[in-house]
Amino acid sequence: MFPAAIYRQRRARLREQIGSGLILLPGNDESPMNFASNTYPFRQDSTFLYFFGLDLPGLAAIIDLDAGTESVFGNDPSVEEIVWTGPQTLLRDRCQQVGVASTAPADKLEQILHEALRQKRTIHLLPQDRSENVLKIWRWLGIAPGVLRKYVSEPLIRAVVQQRSVKSPEEIEQIEAALAVSCEIHTAAMKLARPGVVERKVVAAIEAIAISHNVRSAFQTIFSVHGETLHNPCYDNTLKAGDIVVHDSGAESLLHYAGDVTRTIPVGGKFSQRQKEIYSIVLAAQERCLAAARPGVEWRRIHRIAAVALMEGLKKLGVARGDPEQAVEAGAHTLFFPCGVGHMMGLDVHDMENLGEDYVGYTDTIQRNPAFGWRSLRLAKPVEPGFVVTVEPGIYFIPHLIDRWRAERTCEAFIDYDRLEAWRNFHGVRIEDDIVITEDGCRILGPQIPKSLEEVEALAGS
């Protein structure tokens, strides 16, 4: 965990922003796979981690804004439980490490909340994705699961998003630690992606690298020759010479900050001429985005820069036609790039998405574009120094989408569907890095992971 002063400062700032009432922050519980003592790997709620830093299940916290107090609620293990877990640090001692003096048994929390309700005090809640926390709030506050969203505190959401969006130097160190492991994972994957190897064999080997560093993956690894499926969870294909693999993965740091990197790998060590052409278009689009990323720039502009660059490249190949700017205005690029160019990253790989993507990536004046492709842009607002953002343009040839667009004659002024037929089974290319916005531009975080055609081919063939 970070030094106690960091957590105290974060909570003090939160108290200043919210003003009065109680802030209730439930931590996560263990989640059973199929019976109570066989659980999924525990992952603490990220906002609870941010403000309280305690990475163990069964906790909740209250910040009493009027009394100026902070309390953590939870139970120390019984002797019977210690038989299974071994000796554990007492909760009060853990709380002292994060600057919290007041602790109480878990069952005291319900009493305090009932008393607050009786006094008609405001209780500030964040949205909850874990069903067990939703049910707890139902028990504590009488708010039924189906209507909980109506009772969340918008001031609290906005305050948390504002704080967590700007990463401190200590947080940047954690992200770079995650990326150091991610670099090892990606370079290993390039070497392991050989003809005759089944995808899952590579995934098993690279996830073992994370475990060897006492961390785990920040999200489910994507490693597939079917790169046109954006979040492909399957690893059943046998790699063949001439294939390209989209590998999107990242490790968490010890304090659960994420890394998120994508590389596209030529199986056998050499890109074909057609693969080089698409790869070069995507890489050039990413380079344009990186050159334009600086404080005050709206991220939707960065997305548009990527889209125009992709359409310029596809026009040179004869797949697209017409003016690239007009093609993007018409949405023609979304046939090949139906997702956003990047998202915020931190304690969550899609940082704070559980609090509401529009609070994180949009403003009262910058609203989500509902059009296909554009609506998938998770970040549109101006970026600020300290924001950590992914930059991940890609080109995807999705046969079902191509067939639908062609049948509906969508954007046919900008797409040559006859020439596109030769590319329908190409699959996809994505290139992704994580950046921090600096005072005058941006910086790619973490160690350099091979990205140029020459670097990738050299490592993939080694």
TADAKA-V597201 format. One record per run of one state. SS is the DSSP state (H for helix, E for strand, - for the rest). FROM is the first residue (numbers start at 0). LEN is the number of residues. If there is no record, write none. Layout:
ss=SS from=FROM len=LEN
ss=SS from=FROM len=LEN
//
This chain:
ss=- from=0 len=3
ss=H from=3 len=15
ss=- from=18 len=3
ss=E from=21 len=5
ss=- from=26 len=5
ss=E from=31 len=4
ss=- from=35 len=2
ss=E from=37 len=2
ss=- from=39 len=6
ss=H from=45 len=7
ss=- from=52 len=7
ss=E from=59 len=5
ss=- from=64 len=4
ss=E from=68 len=5
ss=- from=73 len=5
ss=H from=78 len=7
ss=- from=85 len=5
ss=H from=90 len=7
ss=- from=97 len=4
ss=E from=101 len=3
ss=- from=104 len=1
ss=H from=105 len=13
ss=- from=118 len=4
ss=E from=122 len=2
ss=- from=124 len=6
ss=H from=130 len=11
ss=- from=141 len=3
ss=H from=144 len=7
ss=- from=151 len=2
ss=H from=153 len=12
ss=- from=165 len=3
ss=H from=168 len=24
ss=- from=192 len=5
ss=E from=197 len=1
ss=H from=198 len=14
ss=- from=212 len=4
ss=E from=216 len=1
ss=- from=217 len=4
ss=E from=221 len=3
ss=- from=224 len=13
ss=E from=237 len=1
ss=- from=238 len=5
ss=E from=243 len=6
ss=- from=249 len=1
ss=E from=250 len=2
ss=- from=252 len=5
ss=E from=257 len=1
ss=- from=258 len=2
ss=E from=260 len=6
ss=- from=266 len=6
ss=H from=272 len=20
ss=- from=292 len=5
ss=E from=297 len=1
ss=H from=298 len=18
ss=- from=316 len=3
ss=E from=319 len=1
ss=- from=320 len=3
ss=H from=323 len=7
ss=- from=330 len=1
ss=H from=331 len=4
ss=- from=335 len=8
ss=E from=343 len=1
ss=- from=344 len=8
ss=H from=352 len=3
ss=- from=355 len=1
ss=H from=356 len=5
ss=- from=361 len=12
ss=H from=373 len=3
ss=- from=376 len=5
ss=E from=381 len=1
ss=- from=382 len=5
ss=E from=387 len=4
ss=- from=391 len=2
ss=E from=393 len=3
ss=- from=396 len=2
ss=H from=398 len=10
ss=- from=408 len=6
ss=E from=414 len=1
ss=- from=415 len=1
ss=H from=416 len=7
ss=- from=423 len=4
ss=E from=427 len=3
ss=- from=430 len=1
ss=E from=431 len=6
ss=- from=437 len=4
ss=E from=441 len=3
ss=- from=444 len=8
ss=H from=452 len=8
ss=- from=460 len=2
//
